[in-house]
Amino acid sequence: MHTITVEEFCKGMGLSVVSADEGAEMQITSSDINRPGLEMAGYFEYFAPGRVQVVGRSEIAYLTSRSTAHQIKYMETYFNKEFPCLIVCRGLDLPEDVLALAVAAKKPVLSSQQSTTQLVHRLIGYIDNLIAPRGTIHGVLMDIYGVGILFTGESGIGKSETALELIKRGHRLVSDDAVELCRVADNRLTGESPKLIRYLMEMRGIGIIDVRSMYGVGSVIRQKSIDLVIKMERWDDDKVYDRLGISEEYEEMLGIKIPRITVPVAPGRNLAIIAEVAARNFRLKAQGYNAAKELDRRMEMMMSGRAEELDPDDVSGMHF
């Protein structure tokens, strides 16, 4: 459920108020839109509450063709149902008796100059973004070769320094220190920077720097999908790290599992290059090629006595 004022909703959708208190709050629970043609005829059995209501030329024509008694009988029941607002398209007017019922039920009536089809298309996208689950995570989000990589790890591990080196190498910063998450689909998560710190980075010993002013507008991007998580941790001699990449790790955020790799941090390791390699490797996997599985296939061929069939230069099975 998301609560938004009538004024904010109208501003976001470019609507005008016909009848409502602009400061009044609406509760929107679904991006599904309802066109109440059946309800205007008196059929309420499958009415779904919580949906924004949209009427256009056909609904208004039907209402105006009915008697005043018909309008009052069914529209009074309609306005007593639970829904956030009614939007009238093409700048059309509700019949006066119907508008009076909306006022009595304290249901916001809004107006759009757009056609019904155009408005519904925009509404679905707007409400999807409005009610999408959100959260905030500590980390740095970068766009590397088109792959959204989220760097996580304890403070002082070197996330910002790695990001700065990547920026120098031509990649783009989304957010430093805090990343606002938004689940825009069942399998897609996006991240962006809070407005307060957008395009800014904290460099210990130097202070706050403005990446956009320092490196140009091509060094930053407003929003990016989160495709891969790189967890940075201090090197532990007693821990066995994955050297083949066969096992799969995931980080769950807002109910979505994102592939994760753990990168140990030690003096002499160039983390920027490692991140670039991780991004390229992620893209190869997405295209159907997995180097670890290719090594496993070669070992299996050798163990089965088919070593003479091995041809590392054969790329016929690769998909680029």
MARMAR-73520 format. One line per 10 residues: number of its first residue (from 1); for each residue x, y, z of N, C-alpha, C. Coordinates in pm, whole numbers, plus 50000, padded with zeros to 5 digits. Each point is the difference from the previous one (the first is absolute). Layout:
N
NUM> X:Y:Z:X:Y:Z:X:Y:Z  ...
REM end
This chain:
320
1> 50084:49881:50000:49916:50119:50000:50087:50124:50000  49962:50098:49918:50074:50126:49996:49903:50115:50016  50037:50094:50085:49916:50117:50024:50060:50120:49929  49915:50071:49926:50045:50117:49924:49889:50104:50005  50038:50126:50005:49898:50105:50001:49945:50020:49860  49879:50054:49994:49938:50030:49871:50089:50096:49920  50058:50097:50068:50085:50098:49932:50122:49934:49937  50066:49910:50075:50118:49931:49948:49962:49910:49881  49887:49932:50011:49955:49911:49893:49970:50080:49873  49931:50111:50016:49968:50084:49884:50126:50057:49936
11> 50094:50040:50081:50125:50054:49947:50078:49893:49923  50004:49879:50057:50074:49892:49936:49938:49956:49868  49867:50009:49989:49930:49952:49880:49951:50113:49910  50019:50125:50040:49954:50112:49918:49849:50010:49995  49934:49979:50115:49855:50005:50007:49954:50130:50064  49874:50030:49984:49940:50114:50069:49890:49949:50092  49972:50076:50105:49902:49960:50102:49862:50053:49962  49902:49911:49995:49861:50039:49977:49930:50019:50134  50022:49902:50087:49938:50006:50132:50083:49919:50099  50070:50070:50087:50081:49932:50102:50077:50104:50080
21> 50038:49962:50120:50093:50078:50079:50140:49960:49956  50076:50092:49944:50131:49965:49945:50094:49941:50105  49979:50034:50126:50085:49945:50105:49953:49866:50051  49884:49954:49952:49947:49871:50043:50090:49887:49953  50005:49892:50078:50086:49887:49967:49920:49888:49935  50062:49936:49901:49941:49884:49934:50090:49880:50028  49939:49885:50018:50074:49876:50021:49989:49914:49874  50115:49979:49935:50004:49923:49876:50068:49866:50027  49932:49892:49971:50051:49866:50031:50030:49917:49876  49960:50046:49883:50018:49919:49879:50020:50090:49879
31> 50079:49951:49906:50019:50073:49875:49895:49962:49896  49911:49907:50035:49890:49965:49910:49901:50117:49993  49947:50023:49883:49906:50110:49977:49861:49942:49972  49897:50065:50052:49863:49954:49975:49922:50104:49921  49931:49953:49894:49905:50085:49927:49860:49952:50040  49928:50080:50076:49878:49952:50069:49873:49997:49915  50010:49942:49880:49881:49992:49917:49894:49908:50059  50042:49883:50050:49904:49906:50059:49936:50058:50125  50080:50070:50081:49948:50058:50123:49893:50105:49970  50019:50075:49892:49901:50101:49963:49867:49936:49960
41> 50007:49872:49961:49878:49928:49964:49943:49922:50118  50069:50011:50116:49948:49937:50121:50060:49866:50036  50110:49960:49935:50062:49870:50029:50126:50022:50083  49997:49957:50128:50110:50026:50093:50063:49872:50055  49961:49884:49950:50041:49875:50064:50151:49981:50004  50069:50038:49893:50145:49978:49993:50078:50132:50007  49944:50099:50066:50069:50128:50012:50127:49982:50085  50115:50042:49947:50128:49986:50070:50035:50132:50067  50006:50004:50133:50032:50125:50070:50147:50039:49981  50030:50127:50024:50138:50047:49997:50051:50045:49866
51> 49922:49982:49894:50047:50037:49866:49957:50143:49964  50088:50070:49930:49965:50130:49945:49893:49979:49892  49897:50083:50002:49888:49988:49907:50017:50100:49885  49977:49955:49878:50014:50086:49882:49876:49989:49914  49942:50115:49964:49886:50000:49908:50033:50086:49879  49947:49959:49887:50023:50074:49876:49871:50034:49931  50010:50015:49869:49886:50046:49922:49881:49903:50008  50026:49869:49992:49889:49903:49999:49926:49998:50133  50073:50007:50112:49936:49998:50132:49917:50126:50023  50057:50116:49962:49926:50125:50017:49875:50002:49912
61> 50013:49948:49877:49885:49995:49910:49890:49910:50057  50041:49888:50061:49902:49910:50059:49928:50067:50117  50077:50066:50087:49940:50065:50116:49899:50108:49959  50039:50083:49906:49912:50110:49959:49875:49950:49928  50004:49877:49950:49883:49945:49933:49901:49935:50099  50043:49983:50125:49914:49940:50101:49922:50108:50075  49894:49960:50061:49920:50094:50079:50073:50040:50128  49955:50111:50058:50060:50046:50125:49985:49894:50109  49884:49934:50003:49976:49896:50101:50099:49884:49984  50028:49962:49875:50097:49893:49973:50140:50042:50046
71> 50038:50121:49967:50133:50049:50038:50017:49996:50151  49903:50052:50071:50010:50007:50146:49999:49860:50061  49914:49911:49951:49986:49865:50056:50132:49923:49998  50068:50000:49886:50119:49918:49988:50130:50075:50034  50006:50128:49970:50123:50075:50027:50018:50028:50147  49892:50007:50076:50012:50015:50145:50066:49877:50060  49958:49882:49954:50064:49875:50044:50146:49997:49957  50024:50045:49879:50137:49999:49945:50094:50087:50083  49959:50121:50032:50089:50092:50073:50020:49958:50146  49919:49909:50050:50020:49948:50135:50095:49881:50004
81> 50048:49957:49883:50101:49895:49992:50137:50060:50033  50094:49911:50030:50136:50044:50035:50085:50014:49874  50033:50122:49963:50096:50026:49893:50058:50139:50022  50122:50024:49950:50070:50126:50032:49945:50123:49931  49962:49989:49872:49954:50118:49927:49934:49959:49868  49930:50094:49940:49940:49982:49868:50059:50104:49907  50051:49954:49885:50059:50091:49902:49912:50001:49875  49961:50120:49957:49918:50017:49880:50091:50046:49887  50002:49926:49889:50091:50029:49888:49938:50099:49901  50086:50048:49910:49964:50090:49889:49936:50130:50047
91> 50020:50037:50125:49944:50124:50052:49849:50000:50009  49938:49882:49999:49855:49990:50006:49948:50029:50140  49870:50025:50010:49938:50033:50128:49906:49888:50044  50004:49972:50131:49902:49908:50056:49864:50070:50009  49891:49925:49989:49869:50061:50026:49997:50062:50140  49931:50110:50017:50000:50074:50127:49955:49913:50116  49899:49917:49981:49953:49915:50109:50105:49897:50041  50073:49949:49903:50105:49903:50029:50116:50067:50074  50037:50120:49956:50107:50074:50068:49961:50031:50143  49874:50032:50025:49953:50027:50135:50014:49877:50089
101> 49976:49881:49943:50016:49876:50076:50147:49977:50037  50089:50033:49907:50143:49986:50028:50043:50093:50112  49951:50122:49999:50031:50097:50105:49949:49951:50134  49877:49948:50002:49942:49950:50125:50078:49882:50056  50054:49915:49911:50078:49884:50045:50147:50033:50022  50038:50126:49976:50138:50046:50017:50098:49923:49912  49956:49969:49879:50087:49933:49904:50059:50104:49904  50134:50008:49991:50062:50097:49908:49962:49974:49855  49958:50104:49931:49972:49992:49857:50103:50087:49929  50077:49939:49908:50108:50068:49931:49973:49999:49851
111> 50069:50087:49928:49974:50013:49857:50131:49995:49923  49994:49934:49881:50114:49993:49910:49956:50038:49860  50087:50067:49927:49972:50034:49861:50037:49887:49905  50067:49898:50050:50044:49889:49917:49884:49905:49969  50021:49918:49897:49904:49895:49971:50012:49892:50106  49898:49915:50010:50001:49896:50102:50118:49906:49982  50026:49959:49877:50111:49906:49975:50134:50060:50041  50024:50124:49962:50127:50066:50035:50015:50012:50152  49893:50040:50066:50006:50020:50145:50025:49869:50073  49928:49894:49963:50016:49871:50066:50142:49949:49986
121> 50058:50016:49881:50138:49957:49977:50096:50073:50095  49985:50130:50015:50087:50077:50089:49973:49967:50145  49874:49980:50035:49964:49971:50139:50065:49873:50050  49998:49895:49919:50055:49872:50044:50148:50014:50034  50077:50066:49912:50142:50019:50027:50024:50087:50122  49921:50107:50012:50017:50092:50113:49969:49931:50133  49890:49926:50005:49960:49935:50126:50093:49883:50032  50045:49927:49897:50097:49892:50023:50122:50053:50074  50051:50114:49955:50116:50060:50064:49964:50055:50138  49879:50049:50015:49956:50061:50126:49990:49898:50112
131> 49944:49882:49970:49974:49902:50104:50107:49891:50008  50105:50012:49920:50105:49899:50002:50068:49995:50136  50031:49879:50051:50072:49988:50127:50134:50072:49993  50038:50068:50107:50124:50077:50002:50080:49974:50127  50127:50030:49993:50087:49985:50116:50131:50071:49974  50086:50001:50100:50131:50065:49987:50107:49905:50052  50112:49995:49929:50109:49913:50040:50131:50078:49998  50091:49963:50089:50133:50062:50003:50086:49935:49893  50052:50082:49910:50084:49947:49893:50025:50103:49892  50064:49958:49894:50031:50085:49886:49948:49930:49874
141> 49925:50073:49919:49944:49942:49878:50067:50064:49878  50048:49915:49910:50069:50045:49880:49940:49935:49876  50012:50069:49887:49965:49945:49870:50131:49967:49930  50028:49870:49986:50127:49955:49942:49970:49916:49877  50035:50050:49883:49971:49931:49874:49851:49968:49987  49915:50086:50052:49856:49977:49991:49945:49910:50108  50084:49950:50089:49957:49912:50109:49994:50082:50129  49887:49996:50069:49987:50070:50126:50061:49917:50112  50111:50047:50057:50071:49926:50104:49991:50077:50131  49952:49932:50103:49990:50058:50134:50114:49947:50085
151> 50085:50091:50047:50110:49963:50089:49953:50011:50144  50016:49893:50076:49963:50002:50142:50122:49960:50082  49993:50024:50128:50110:49969:50090:50006:50101:50112  50080:49971:50101:50007:50087:50116:50062:50134:49965  49973:50101:50081:50056:50134:49977:50152:49995:50002  50061:50070:49905:50146:50007:49994:50064:49887:49922  49920:49912:49939:50055:49886:49927:50057:50042:49865  49955:50117:49948:50053:50049:49873:49898:50008:49887  49873:50004:50035:49895:50005:49896:50009:50130:49920  50011:50113:50069:50002:50129:49931:50127:50017:49917
161> 50113:49952:50053:50125:50010:49925:49995:49916:49873  49940:49881:50010:49983:49916:49882:49909:50067:49898  49893:50061:50049:49907:50069:49911:50069:50117:49930  50083:50074:50072:50070:50113:49939:50095:49954:49891  50068:49890:50023:50089:49946:49897:49920:49956:49878  49883:49943:50022:49915:49960:49889:49948:50121:49922  49969:50107:50070:49957:50124:49933:50112:50053:49910  50122:49996:50050:50115:50043:49920:50017:49913:49876  49954:49875:50007:50014:49907:49888:49880:50009:49905  49908:50097:50025:49892:50025:49906:49865:49944:50039
171> 49987:49942:50119:49872:49944:50044:49922:50106:50079  49876:49971:50032:49911:50103:50055:49953:49969:50143  49998:50104:50079:49954:49990:50139:49849:50021:50006  49933:49915:50076:49859:50020:50030:49985:50060:50139  50062:49936:50098:49988:50050:50137:50115:49951:50085  50045:50086:50091:50105:49966:50094:49944:50002:50142  50036:49902:50079:49968:49989:50142:49860:49947:50028  49897:50058:49937:49863:49953:50021:49931:49985:49865  49930:49888:49983:49930:49972:49875:49853:49975:50032  49913:50075:49934:49856:49980:50017:49955:49892:49901
181> 49940:49894:50053:49956:49887:49920:49853:50012:49965  49963:49951:49883:49861:50000:49957:49974:49872:49919  49904:49919:50044:49966:49878:49927:49895:50035:49895  50045:50022:49878:49911:50047:49894:49927:49886:49931  50046:49876:50023:49934:49882:49944:50031:49882:50091  49937:49885:49973:50021:49883:50085:50144:49951:49996  50073:50032:49894:50138:49952:49988:50098:50112:49967  49961:50124:50025:50088:50112:49965:50005:50102:50113  50124:50033:50037:50026:50095:50108:50083:50114:49944  49962:50123:50031:50078:50115:49957:50053:50075:50122
191> 50105:50077:49977:50057:50080:50107:50029:50140:49951  49988:50094:50090:50037:50138:49970:50049:50067:50126  50051:50120:49985:50057:50071:50114:49894:50085:50069  50005:50009:50134:49914:50098:50067:50033:50140:49950  49898:50086:49992:50020:50134:49944:50108:50078:50074  50009:49979:50131:50094:50077:50081:50145:49978:49957  50035:49878:49960:50140:49968:49970:50021:49963:49853  49903:50033:49915:50010:49963:49858:50124:50060:49936  50079:49916:49932:50123:50036:49927:50115:50037:50093  49982:49984:50131:50106:50032:50096:50065:49873:50051
201> 50130:50010:50034:50073:49889:50059:50080:50049:50120  50016:49910:50095:50082:50031:50117:50134:49928:49987  50109:50078:49999:50133:49942:49994:50072:50032:50130  50030:49896:50076:50066:50022:50129:50135:50069:49979  50023:50106:50076:50122:50079:49990:49985:50120:49909  49901:49997:49910:49974:50112:49909:49869:50067:50034  49897:49919:50021:49867:50054:50031:49901:49966:49890  49903:50088:49982:49895:49979:49901:50045:50054:49864  49979:49919:49896:50030:50045:49864:49875:49988:49914  49988:50085:49900:49889:49997:49907:50048:49932:49872
211> 49956:49876:49979:50050:49921:49888:49958:50061:49867  49877:50047:49990:49952:50058:49874:50079:50124:49962  50028:50087:50098:50076:50122:49971:50145:49970:49969  50053:49895:50062:50142:49968:49984:50030:49921:49874  49911:49905:49966:50028:49910:49888:49901:50015:49884  49899:50085:50014:49906:50024:49891:49872:49918:50014  49899:50041:49923:49868:49936:50011:50003:49854:49954  50100:49964:49921:50010:49861:49955:50049:49905:50106  50039:50053:50116:50053:49916:50108:49893:49956:50099  49877:50048:49982:49892:49967:50093:49877:49956:49924
221> 49913:49926:50068:49872:49959:49943:49899:50003:50113  49878:50038:49969:49898:50024:50102:49951:49870:50065  49980:49895:49920:49940:49877:50050:50055:49882:49922  50008:49884:50067:50052:49882:49932:49942:49874:50064  49971:49899:49916:49958:49871:50055:50117:49936:50073  49971:49924:50104:50104:49932:50077:50008:49856:49948  50109:49969:49931:50016:49870:49936:50092:49907:50078  50095:50058:50072:50102:49919:50068:50044:50072:50127  50025:49921:50105:50051:50054:50126:50143:49951:50019  50091:50092:50025:50138:49964:50036:50018:50031:50148
231> 50012:49896:50079:50020:50017:50144:50150:50005:50028  50046:50113:50050:50141:50018:50030:50025:49970:50147  50099:49915:50026:50034:49968:50139:50151:49988:50013  50049:50021:50122:50144:49994:50022:50048:49855:49986  50119:49986:49944:50055:49868:49974:50017:49923:50130  49953:49876:50001:50010:49913:50116:50078:49876:49958  50121:49983:50057:50085:49888:49962:49937:49865:50033  49907:50001:50096:49939:49874:50041:49875:49966:49919  49961:50088:49911:49879:49976:49921:50036:49949:49861  49920:49905:49953:50021:49946:49866:49910:50075:49903
241> 50059:50071:49906:49924:50079:49904:49977:49920:49871  49890:50028:49936:49963:49933:49875:50099:50040:49890  50064:49898:49940:50099:50028:49896:49953:49960:49862  49886:49932:49992:49951:49955:49870:49875:50074:49956  49918:50044:50095:49878:50072:49964:49886:49908:49961  50008:49873:50044:49893:49906:49967:49879:50019:50091  50028:50022:50128:49890:50019:50096:49934:50135:49979  49872:50007:50025:49923:50123:49983:49959:50057:50136  50027:50128:50020:49956:50069:50121:49902:50109:49962  49908:50030:50093:49899:50102:49973:49982:50091:50121
251> 49965:50123:49972:49964:50097:50102:49853:50033:49980  49919:49981:50105:49857:50028:49987:49970:50141:50049  49939:50079:49913:49962:50137:50032:49859:50025:49951  49913:50042:50090:49859:50026:49967:49936:49880:49932  50040:49880:50044:49938:49880:49948:50056:49951:49868  50105:50065:49948:50061:49959:49873:50142:49951:50025  50034:49886:49942:50134:49944:50016:50091:50054:49889  50108:50066:50043:50097:50057:49907:50129:49919:50008  50060:49958:49886:50127:49927:50005:50105:50079:50077  50079:49927:50080:50101:50066:50084:50132:49925:49992
261> 50108:50077:49994:50133:49941:50012:50071:50069:50116  50084:49925:50067:50076:50053:50114:50144:50022:49956  50047:50122:50016:50136:50035:49958:50082:50037:50122  50102:49920:50032:50087:50035:50113:50090:50118:49967  50012:50091:50095:50080:50121:49980:50135:49982:50069  50107:50020:49924:50135:49989:50054:50090:50097:49926  50111:50042:50062:50093:50091:49932:50048:49940:49867  49999:50084:49897:50048:49956:49869:49892:49953:49906  49879:49980:50050:49890:49956:49912:49935:50122:49936  49990:49999:49870:49937:50111:49928:49850:49971:49989
271> 49924:50057:50091:49859:49969:50008:49921:50056:49883  50047:50109:49941:49930:50056:49885:50004:49904:49882  50118:49941:49975:50013:49903:49891:49917:49876:50031  49999:49956:50125:49920:49884:50038:49852:50028:49974  49956:50121:50030:49859:50036:49977:49968:50000:49851  50093:50050:49917:49979:49999:49855:49990:49857:49948  50087:49913:50051:49997:49859:49959:49868:49936:50043  49955:50033:50123:49874:49945:50049:49883:50043:49911  50002:50126:49955:49893:50051:49914:50001:49928:49864  50119:49985:49942:50009:49932:49870:49959:49853:50014
281> 50041:49936:50109:49966:49860:50022:49850:49983:50020  49938:50096:50068:49855:49996:50019:49928:50008:49866  50049:50085:49911:49938:50014:49868:50017:49873:49918  50116:49935:50011:50021:49874:49929:49904:49893:50050  49981:49993:50131:49908:49902:50056:49857:50026:49953  49965:50127:49992:49865:50036:49955:49978:49959:49855  50111:49992:49922:49992:49962:49860:50016:49849:49980  50016:49928:50113:50002:49854:49991:50136:49935:50013  50107:50078:50025:50133:49940:50011:50050:50013:50144  50041:49885:50059:50051:49997:50136:50137:49934:49996
291> 50105:50077:50031:50137:49948:49991:50023:49885:50096  49941:50005:50120:50018:49892:50097:49938:49870:49948  49883:50010:49937:49936:49881:49943:50078:49948:49880  50064:50092:49926:50083:49959:49887:50121:49921:50050  50061:50044:50111:50112:49926:50059:49954:49863:50047  49883:49995:50061:49945:49874:50047:49976:49904:49882  49952:50055:49887:49977:49917:49880:50131:49943:49946  50104:50084:49999:50130:49953:49950:50057:49890:50089  49988:50017:50133:50051:49899:50093:49925:49869:49982  49869:50011:49979:49919:49879:49980:50042:49927:49874
301> 50032:50074:49893:50044:49937:49876:50134:49930:50019  50091:50063:50075:50131:49938:50023:49987:49873:50083  49915:50007:50104:49982:49884:50088:49931:49885:49928  49922:50030:49898:49930:49896:49926:50081:49949:49881  50127:50044:49990:50087:49953:49893:49975:50065:49867  49945:50120:49998:49970:50070:49875:50085:50126:49986  50122:49994:50055:50087:50118:50000:50031:50047:49859  50006:49906:49904:50034:50038:49863:49889:50084:49935  49880:49995:50058:49889:50078:49945:49999:50145:50050  50083:50025:50101:50002:50135:50057:50054:50102:49900
311> 49930:50108:49984:50046:50110:49914:49962:50132:50067  50090:50053:50085:49969:50125:50071:49969:50117:49908  50043:49991:49872:49975:50110:49906:49863:49991:49932  49926:49891:50030:49866:49984:49940:49901:50086:50076  49946:50101:49932:49905:50091:50065:49858:49980:49946  49978:49885:49932:49868:49979:49940:49890:49991:50104  50034:49958:50122:49897:49985:50103:49981:50126:50084  50076:50102:49969:49990:50124:50078:49898:50093:49938  49932:50078:50082:49898:50093:49953:50037:50141:50043  50036:50082:49903:50041:50136:50029:49905:50099:49935
REM end
